[in-house]
Amino acid sequence: MSYRVDFTLKHDLKKFGIHDWNECFHCGNCTAICPMTKTGSLFPRKDIRLLQMGLKDKLATNLDPWLCYYCGECTETCPRDANPGELMMSLRRYLTSVYDWTGLSKKFYTSHFWEFGFIFFFFCAVIASFLIWLPLSGNTAELINDQGGVMINNLVAGISGASFVNIIEIGDWTMAILVAGLLISNILHMFYRVVIRDKEVKVPVYAYITEFWSLIWQFMTQSKFSKCEGKTYWVGHLLLMTGYSIMFAVIVVLLPEFQIEEVRPWYNWQRLMGYYATFGILFFLVYVTISRIRKSDWKSKFSHPTDWLFIVMLGLTTITGILVHIFRIGGMVSATYYMYVIHLAVLVPMILVEVPFSKWSHLAYRPFAIYFDRLKEYSRKSQNENKLVRAA
């Protein structure tokens, strides 16, 4: 398969955070020290070479950036300060835009106007929908239950508690279906580009089934992170992934079980799930925020604006959710209502931007990349075995 040289590639990639990539003179230090390097692999040198040669189409089919967990060892020991670790991070941003058929991911990563404008629009839309169509009930004195807590489902004027939960649940499912549809379609586009279009790859049908376990395992455990020297980042990332997954399930699937009038004991399964999700997210947020402010290690010394936006949006979502819980238990009706509105106004644009187009999509792309890489490796082994059989 032939590939066309694109001389504009290096200029395009600068918008995604790549800077000193041309400093690399291929000494091989990064490949030698990387704990993710496999036998016979030129990871991560191969990606730098593709950049320097302007092989845009070849780069788009490459899975190596997703196999990097950014432990920072390659950057720390690079004799030319080419910063290969940050380069791989930037390539993940770029590849996210390549897989996204809508083109929005590229706009969000390369234009502050598009990203902040999109977030601001949906922030205002959520607030307007409450203030205009779902205003606070006028009978605030009747919104306190027997336990002294706020009856959150009766906050809205003229709508019964059950009806309000249904409205929010319909909105949740609509958003979830939209986001899932976009993310799944982008993953299918990724599959087409890295597996189907690669004419050198012929994957047997049964391999898709036998290798599928790797996808599930990597998504659930993030186990490859454990190969990096710093285990705290792996633990934090695992807590973040499981915490957010639980929170997403609570918001979308189990909302009628969670957004109820009764304030259950702290040891109830409902509250324990919420506490775990909150702890997991906060642990990761505190860890990465302190690391990026102090620039205490190599993987936190270089920050793209979208990295900080992700931290801020997730932090605001978590903090406003905690405040809703505190105000509700404390019987503060107006504070509960307005904080609930602000919570949703932050949550909705964060999910619409981060899950299909930005940082959260990496949680899906990485395990699928490992899965596709195993399929391609399986194909290569099968072809080599067939050649040996024919030669014999």
C-alpha positions in Angstrom: 0.0 0.0 0.0 1.4 3.4 -1.0 1.0 6.6 1.1 1.1 10.2 0.0 3.4 12.6 1.8 1.5 15.6 3.3 3.8 18.6 3.9 1.1 20.4 5.9 0.9 17.6 8.6 3.4 19.2 11.0 1.5 22.5 10.9 -1.8 20.8 11.6 -0.4 18.8 14.5 0.9 21.9 16.2 -2.7 22.9 16.9 -3.1 19.7 18.9 -0.1 20.5 21.2 2.9 19.1 19.3 6.0 21.3 19.4 9.5 20.0 19.5 8.9 16.7 17.6 11.6 17.5 15.0 14.3 17.5 17.7 14.2 13.7 17.7 17.2 12.1 15.9 16.1 8.5 16.5 18.7 7.4 19.1 16.2 4.7 20.3 16.3 5.7 24.0 12.5 6.0 24.2 11.9 2.6 22.7 14.5 1.0 25.0 13.1 2.5 28.2 9.4 2.3 27.5 7.7 -0.5 29.6 5.0 -0.8 26.9 7.4 -1.6 24.0 6.9 -5.1 22.6 9.6 -7.3 21.0 10.4 -6.1 17.5 8.4 -2.9 17.9 9.7 0.6 17.3 7.2 2.2 19.7 7.2 5.2 20.1 9.9 6.1 17.6 7.7 4.9 14.6 5.2 7.7 15.3 7.8 10.4 15.3 9.2 9.1 12.0 5.8 9.1 10.5 5.4 12.8 11.5 8.8 13.7 10.1 8.0 12.1 6.8 4.5 13.6 6.6 2.8 10.3 6.2 -0.6 11.5 7.3 -2.6 8.5 6.1 -0.2 6.0 7.6 -0.4 7.9 10.9 -4.2 7.7 10.9 -4.0 3.9 10.8 -1.4 3.7 13.6 -2.5 2.5 17.0 0.7 3.2 18.9 -0.5 6.5 20.5 -3.3 4.6 22.3 -0.9 2.0 23.6 1.1 4.7 25.4 0.0 5.4 29.0 2.2 8.5 29.3 4.3 7.4 32.3 6.8 10.1 31.2 9.9 7.9 31.4 10.7 8.4 27.7 10.5 12.2 28.0 12.5 12.3 31.2 15.4 10.4 29.6 15.3 11.9 26.1 18.8 13.4 25.4 17.3 15.9 22.9 14.3 17.1 24.9 12.1 16.0 22.1 9.4 15.2 24.6 8.1 11.9 23.1 5.6 11.4 25.9 3.8 14.7 25.2 4.0 14.0 21.5 2.0 10.7 22.0 -0.5 12.6 24.1 -0.9 15.2 21.3 -1.3 12.4 18.8 -4.2 10.9 20.8 -5.9 14.3 20.5 -5.2 14.3 16.7 -6.4 10.8 16.2 -9.6 11.5 18.1 -10.3 14.2 15.5 -9.5 11.7 12.7 -12.0 9.2 14.0 -14.7 11.8 14.5 -16.8 11.9 11.3 -18.6 15.1 12.4 -15.5 17.2 12.5 -16.5 18.7 15.9 -13.6 17.1 17.8 -11.1 18.9 15.6 -12.9 22.2 16.2 -13.1 21.7 19.9 -9.4 20.8 20.1 -8.1 23.6 17.9 -10.6 26.5 18.5 -11.4 28.1 21.8 -14.4 29.8 20.2 -16.0 26.5 19.2 -15.3 24.7 22.5 -16.3 27.4 24.9 -19.2 28.6 22.6 -20.6 25.0 22.6 -20.4 24.7 26.4 -21.8 28.2 27.0 -24.7 27.6 24.7 -25.9 24.4 26.4 -25.1 25.9 29.9 -27.5 28.7 29.1 -30.1 26.4 27.4 -30.3 24.2 30.6 -30.7 27.2 32.9 -33.3 28.8 30.6 -35.3 25.5 30.4 -35.7 25.5 34.2 -36.2 29.2 34.8 -38.8 29.5 32.0 -40.5 26.1 31.9 -39.6 24.4 35.2 -39.5 27.2 37.8 -39.2 26.8 41.5 -42.4 25.9 43.3 -44.0 28.8 45.2 -45.0 26.6 48.2 -41.5 26.1 49.5 -42.7 25.5 53.0 -44.4 22.3 51.8 -41.2 20.9 50.2 -39.7 19.6 53.5 -40.2 15.9 54.3 -40.6 14.3 57.7 -36.8 13.8 57.9 -36.2 17.5 57.4 -34.8 17.1 53.9 -35.9 18.8 50.7 -38.4 16.9 48.5 -36.3 17.4 45.4 -38.8 15.9 42.9 -41.5 18.4 44.0 -39.3 21.5 43.6 -40.8 22.5 40.2 -44.1 24.4 40.2 -47.2 22.7 38.8 -45.5 19.3 38.2 -45.8 16.3 40.4 -42.8 14.5 41.7 -43.2 11.5 39.4 -43.7 13.7 36.3 -40.5 15.7 37.1 -38.4 12.5 37.5 -39.8 11.3 34.1 -38.9 14.6 32.4 -35.3 14.4 33.7 -35.1 10.7 32.9 -36.3 11.3 29.3 -33.7 14.0 29.0 -31.0 11.7 30.4 -31.9 8.9 28.0 -32.0 11.2 25.0 -28.6 12.6 25.8 -27.2 9.1 26.5 -28.5 7.7 23.2 -27.1 10.7 21.3 -23.7 10.5 22.9 -23.5 6.7 22.6 -24.5 6.9 19.0 -21.8 9.4 18.2 -19.1 7.6 20.2 -20.0 4.2 18.7 -20.0 5.5 15.1 -16.6 7.1 15.7 -15.3 3.8 17.0 -16.6 2.1 13.9 -14.9 4.7 11.8 -11.7 4.0 13.8 -12.1 0.2 13.1 -12.6 0.9 9.4 -9.4 3.0 9.2 -7.1 0.8 11.2 -8.3 -2.7 10.3 -10.6 -2.8 7.3 -8.6 -0.4 5.1 -5.3 -2.2 5.9 -5.0 -4.6 3.1 -2.2 -6.4 4.8 -4.5 -7.5 7.6 -6.8 -10.5 7.2 -8.5 -11.3 10.5 -10.3 -14.6 10.9 -13.9 -14.2 12.1 -13.3 -16.3 15.2 -10.4 -14.0 16.3 -12.9 -11.2 16.8 -14.6 -13.4 19.5 -11.5 -14.9 21.1 -9.7 -11.6 21.4 -12.7 -9.7 22.7 -11.8 -10.5 26.3 -8.9 -8.1 26.0 -11.3 -5.2 25.3 -13.4 -6.0 28.4 -10.4 -6.6 30.6 -8.6 -3.4 29.7 -11.7 -1.3 30.1 -12.5 -2.7 33.5 -9.0 -2.8 35.0 -6.8 -0.3 33.0 -4.1 -2.9 33.8 -1.5 -1.7 31.4 -1.2 1.4 33.6 0.4 -0.8 36.2 3.5 -1.3 34.1 4.4 2.3 34.6 6.7 3.2 37.5 4.2 5.5 39.3 1.3 3.3 40.6 -0.6 6.3 42.0 -1.6 7.5 38.5 -2.9 4.0 37.7 -4.9 3.8 40.9 -6.3 7.3 40.3 -7.2 6.6 36.7 -8.9 3.3 37.8 -10.9 5.2 40.5 -11.9 7.8 38.0 -13.0 5.3 35.4 -15.1 3.2 37.8 -16.4 6.2 39.6 -17.5 8.0 36.5 -19.0 4.7 35.1 -21.1 4.3 38.3 -22.1 8.0 38.2 -23.2 7.7 34.6 -25.2 4.6 35.3 -26.8 6.3 38.3 -27.8 9.4 36.2 -29.1 7.5 33.2 -30.2 4.0 34.1 -31.0 4.2 37.9 -32.2 7.7 38.3 -35.7 6.8 39.7 -33.8 4.8 42.4 -31.5 7.7 43.3 -33.5 10.8 42.9 -36.1 10.0 45.6 -37.6 11.9 48.4 -36.5 9.6 51.2 -33.1 10.4 52.7 -31.7 6.9 53.3 -29.0 6.0 55.8 -25.4 6.5 54.8 -24.7 2.8 54.7 -27.5 2.2 52.1 -26.3 0.8 48.8 -27.7 3.8 47.0 -25.6 6.3 49.0 -22.5 4.0 49.1 -22.4 3.9 45.3 -22.7 7.7 45.2 -20.0 8.1 47.8 -17.6 5.8 46.0 -18.2 7.5 42.7 -17.6 10.9 44.3 -14.4 9.7 46.1 -13.0 8.2 42.9 -13.5 11.3 40.8 -12.3 13.7 43.5 -9.2 11.6 44.2 -8.2 11.8 40.6 -9.0 15.5 40.3 -7.0 16.4 43.4 -4.0 14.3 42.2 -3.8 15.6 38.7 -4.6 19.2 39.7 -1.8 19.3 42.3 0.6 17.6 39.8 -0.2 20.1 37.0 0.1 23.1 39.3 3.4 21.9 40.8 4.6 20.3 37.6 6.1 17.6 39.8 6.6 15.0 37.1 7.1 15.0 33.3 3.5 14.0 32.4 2.1 17.0 34.2 4.6 19.7 33.0 2.9 20.2 29.6 -0.9 21.0 29.5 -3.1 21.6 26.6 -6.1 23.9 27.3 -8.5 21.0 26.9 -6.7 19.2 29.7 -7.5 22.0 32.1 -11.1 22.4 30.7 -11.7 18.7 31.4 -10.4 19.1 35.0 -12.5 22.2 35.6 -15.7 20.8 34.1 -15.5 17.5 36.0 -14.6 19.3 39.2 -17.5 21.7 38.9 -19.9 18.8 38.2 -18.7 16.9 41.2 -18.7 19.9 43.6 -22.2 21.1 42.5 -23.5 17.5 43.0 -22.1 17.4 46.5 -23.6 20.8 47.3 -27.0 19.6 46.0 -26.8 16.7 48.4 -25.7 18.9 51.4 -28.4 21.5 50.7 -31.1 18.9 50.3 -30.2 17.1 53.6 -30.0 20.5 55.3 -33.6 21.4 54.2 -32.5 24.5 52.2 -35.2 24.5 49.4 -34.1 27.5 47.3 -30.4 26.6 47.5 -31.2 23.0 46.5 -33.2 24.0 43.5 -30.7 26.6 42.1 -27.7 24.3 42.8 -29.5 21.5 41.1 -30.0 23.7 38.0 -26.4 24.7 38.0 -25.3 21.1 38.4 -27.2 20.0 35.3 -26.1 23.1 33.4 -22.5 22.0 33.9 -23.1 18.3 33.5 -24.9 18.4 30.2 -22.3 20.3 28.1 -19.5 18.3 29.8 -21.0 15.0 28.7 -21.9 16.3 25.2 -18.3 17.6 24.6 -16.1 15.3 26.6 -17.6 11.9 26.0 -17.9 11.7 22.2 -15.4 14.4 21.1 -12.7 14.9 23.8 -11.0 13.5 26.9 -13.7 11.0 28.0 -13.6 9.4 24.5 -10.1 8.2 25.3 -11.6 5.7 27.8 -13.2 4.0 24.9 -10.6 4.4 22.2 -7.7 3.0 24.3 -9.3 -0.5 25.1 -10.6 -0.7 21.5 -7.1 0.2 20.2 -5.7 -2.7 22.3 -8.4 -5.0 20.9 -7.7 -3.9 17.3 -3.9 -4.2 17.9 -4.4 -7.8 19.1 -6.5 -8.6 16.0 -3.8 -7.2 13.7 -1.1 -9.1 15.6 -3.2 -12.3 15.4 -3.5 -11.7 11.6 0.3 -11.3 11.2 1.0 -14.5 13.2 -1.6 -16.4 11.2 -0.1 -15.2 7.9 3.4 -16.1 9.0 2.3 -19.6 10.1 0.7 -20.1 6.7 3.9 -19.1 4.9 5.9 -21.5 7.0 3.4 -24.3 6.2 3.5 -23.5 2.5 7.3 -23.4 2.6 7.5 -26.8 4.3 
